[in-house]
């Protein structure tokens, strides 16, 4: 990440040139996730005094594709009850003297924004500075934590929260950015379930967990493989359509 980071939309097949989407702002970008129902892109910021943003598209095409050149960048302001108000960012491209995250005084600080994932009307966000995983309900516009290391009975069960994804059953899979190299599932019940641990790569971190379209294969990478190797990508075969807590099909 860089202080005045940008967002580029890329063609996964490499046939079209990448396009900068200026409406999504300039700041220390970490992750982005699309809400296809409400036509928004949510964005996290990797700063200790970072913010939680969304870009509201002005147009959604017939194919569901968002127009990322027409819309408004907004920042979250959270009250004591967890209700979120989205406020417009006046200078999203940071053309003036004030950094994007400091332009709206009422905006709430999120300590080191990391992973983001939209799933069935909820946006999940991890913050590494305080080891929390958040859930934002897009219908009620409220936010709260589903994991907080400071209050969990077993603080060693999950720490160094980073990238995340969600299974078809709603289990939130969180990758750790620390020496343990694990992926841990936060179940809808709040229970923590370790899934994977990579050994011999303590100087690396797990990145980019995601499921294939069938939801039966989980992919993730080790940023720096052991023994001086470059990055390594792994595949784990499910089934993941069973709740990790009890084996019931979701």
C-alpha positions in Angstrom: 0.0 0.0 0.0 1.0 3.6 -0.5 -0.2 6.8 1.1 -1.9 8.1 -2.1 -2.9 4.7 -3.4 -5.4 4.3 -6.2 -7.8 1.6 -7.4 -7.5 0.0 -10.8 -10.2 -2.2 -12.4 -8.5 -5.1 -14.2 -9.5 -7.7 -16.7 -8.9 -11.2 -15.1 -8.1 -12.6 -18.5 -5.5 -9.9 -19.3 -7.1 -8.9 -22.6 -8.0 -5.4 -21.7 -5.8 -2.7 -20.1 -6.3 -1.8 -16.4 -8.4 1.3 -15.8 -7.9 3.6 -12.9 -11.2 4.3 -11.1 -10.6 7.7 -9.6 -14.0 7.9 -7.9 -12.8 5.3 -5.4 -10.4 7.8 -3.9 -6.8 8.2 -3.1 -5.6 6.8 0.2 -3.8 3.8 1.6 -6.1 1.2 0.1 -6.2 -2.3 1.5 -9.3 -4.2 0.3 -12.4 -3.7 -1.7 -15.7 -5.6 -1.9 -18.8 -5.1 -4.1 -22.4 -5.1 -2.8 -24.2 -6.0 -6.0 -27.7 -5.4 -4.4 -27.2 -1.8 -3.3 -24.7 -0.9 -6.0 -21.8 0.0 -3.6 -18.1 -0.8 -3.3 -16.8 -0.9 0.2 -13.1 0.0 0.9 -10.7 -0.4 3.8 -7.7 1.8 4.7 -4.5 0.4 6.1 -3.7 3.2 8.6 -3.8 3.1 12.4 -6.2 6.1 12.1 -7.8 4.7 8.9 -11.4 5.0 7.9 -14.1 2.7 6.4 -15.4 3.9 3.0 -18.0 3.1 0.4 -18.5 4.3 -3.2 -22.1 4.5 -4.2 -22.5 4.1 -7.9 -24.8 6.4 -9.8 -25.7 3.8 -12.3 -26.0 0.0 -12.4 -26.0 -1.6 -15.8 -28.5 -4.2 -17.0 -25.9 -6.9 -16.4 -25.4 -5.7 -12.8 -22.1 -4.0 -13.6 -21.5 -0.9 -11.5 -20.5 2.4 -13.2 -17.4 3.3 -11.2 -17.0 6.6 -12.9 -20.4 8.0 -11.8 -21.0 8.1 -8.1 -19.9 9.4 -4.7 -17.2 8.3 -2.2 -18.6 8.3 1.4 -17.0 7.6 4.8 -18.6 5.9 7.8 -19.5 7.8 11.0 -20.6 5.4 13.8 -22.6 6.5 16.8 -22.5 4.9 20.3 -25.3 2.5 19.4 -23.5 1.2 16.3 -25.6 3.1 13.8 -23.7 4.2 10.7 -24.2 7.4 8.8 -22.4 7.7 5.5 -20.9 11.2 4.9 -19.6 12.5 1.5 -15.9 12.9 1.1 -15.3 16.4 -0.4 -11.9 15.7 -2.1 -11.6 12.0 -2.7 -8.7 12.4 -5.0 -6.7 14.3 -2.3 -5.9 17.2 -4.6 -5.9 19.7 -1.7 -3.8 19.7 1.4 -5.9 17.4 3.6 -5.5 13.6 3.3 -8.7 11.8 2.4 -9.2 10.2 5.8 -9.0 13.5 7.6 -11.5 15.5 5.4 -14.6 14.6 7.4 -14.1 15.3 11.2 -17.1 13.1 12.2 -15.7 10.0 10.5 -15.0 7.1 12.8 -11.4 5.7 13.1 -10.9 2.0 12.2 -7.5 0.8 13.4 -5.7 -0.7 10.5 -8.4 -1.8 8.0 -7.7 -5.1 6.3 -9.9 -7.7 4.7 -13.4 -7.0 3.4 -16.1 -9.4 2.1 -19.8 -8.9 1.2 -22.2 -11.8 1.9 -26.0 -11.8 1.9 -26.4 -8.2 3.0 -23.5 -8.1 5.4 -20.1 -6.5 4.9 -17.3 -8.1 7.0 -14.2 -6.0 7.9 -11.1 -6.9 9.8 -8.9 -4.4 11.6 -5.4 -5.5 12.5 -4.6 -2.8 15.1 -7.1 -4.0 17.6 -7.6 -7.6 16.3 -11.3 -7.2 15.5 -13.7 -8.6 12.9 -16.7 -6.3 12.2 -20.1 -7.0 10.6 -21.9 -4.2 8.9 -25.6 -4.8 8.1 -26.4 -3.0 4.9 -30.2 -3.0 5.6 -30.2 -1.7 9.1 -27.0 0.3 8.6 -25.6 -0.9 11.9 -22.1 -2.3 12.7 -20.7 -4.4 15.5 -17.9 -6.9 16.2 -18.2 -10.6 15.7 -14.7 -11.1 17.1 -12.7 -9.0 19.5 -9.4 -10.5 20.8 -9.5 -8.3 23.9 -12.8 -9.9 25.0 -12.6 -13.4 23.7 -12.1 -16.2 26.2 -9.2 -17.6 24.2 -7.1 -14.7 22.8 -4.6 -17.1 21.3 -7.3 -18.7 19.1 -7.1 -15.9 16.5 -4.8 -13.0 16.2 -3.1 -10.9 13.5 -6.4 -10.7 11.6 -6.0 -9.9 8.0 -7.7 -11.1 4.7 -11.0 -12.8 5.0 -13.7 -14.6 3.0 -17.1 -16.2 3.8 -18.3 -19.7 3.1 -21.7 -20.5 1.6 -22.8 -21.2 5.2 -21.8 -17.8 6.5 -18.7 -19.0 8.3 -16.1 -16.1 8.2 -12.7 -17.4 7.4 -10.0 -15.1 8.7 -6.3 -15.4 7.6 -3.7 -14.4 10.2 -0.7 -12.1 9.4 1.7 -13.4 12.0 4.0 -16.3 12.7 1.3 -18.9 13.2 0.1 -18.9 9.5 -3.4 -20.0 10.2 -6.9 -19.6 8.7 -9.5 -19.6 11.5 -13.3 -19.6 10.9 -15.5 -17.4 13.0 -18.8 -19.3 13.0 -22.2 -17.7 13.1 -22.4 -18.8 16.8 -19.2 -16.9 17.6 -17.2 -20.1 18.0 -13.7 -20.2 16.5 -12.6 -23.1 14.4 -9.0 -23.4 13.1 -9.0 -24.8 9.6 -5.5 -24.6 8.2 -2.0 -24.0 9.4 1.1 -23.7 7.2 4.3 -24.8 8.9 7.9 -23.7 8.1 6.9 -20.3 6.7 6.8 -18.1 9.8 8.2 -15.1 7.9 5.3 -15.1 5.5 1.6 -14.3 5.7 -1.5 -15.9 4.2 -3.2 -13.8 1.6 -6.2 -13.8 -0.6 -8.5 -16.6 0.7 -11.4 -17.2 -1.7 -13.7 -19.9 -2.8 -14.3 -21.1 -6.3 -17.8 -20.5 -7.7 -19.0 -24.0 -6.5 -17.9 -23.2 -3.0 -16.2 -26.6 -2.7 -12.6 -25.4 -3.1 -10.8 -22.9 -1.0 -7.7 -21.1 -2.4 -5.2 -18.9 -0.6 -1.5 -18.0 -1.0 1.6 -17.8 1.2 3.2 -14.5 0.3 6.8 -15.7 0.8 7.2 -19.5 0.7 9.8 -21.3 2.9 13.4 -22.0 1.8 13.7 -18.8 -0.2 10.9 -19.7 -2.6 8.5 -17.2 -4.0 4.8 -17.1 -3.2 2.9 -20.3 -3.1 -0.8 -20.8 -3.9 -2.7 -23.6 -2.2 -6.1 -25.4 -2.8 -8.1 -27.0 -0.1 -11.0 -29.3 -1.1 -14.2 -29.2 0.9 -17.0 -29.9 1.3 -17.6 -26.4 2.7 -21.4 -26.6 2.3 -21.6 -28.2 5.8 -21.5 -25.9 8.8 -18.1 -26.3 10.3 -19.6 -26.5 13.8 -21.8 -29.5 13.4 -21.6 -30.9 9.9 -25.2 -29.9 9.0 -25.8 -28.9 5.4 -26.5 -25.2 5.0 
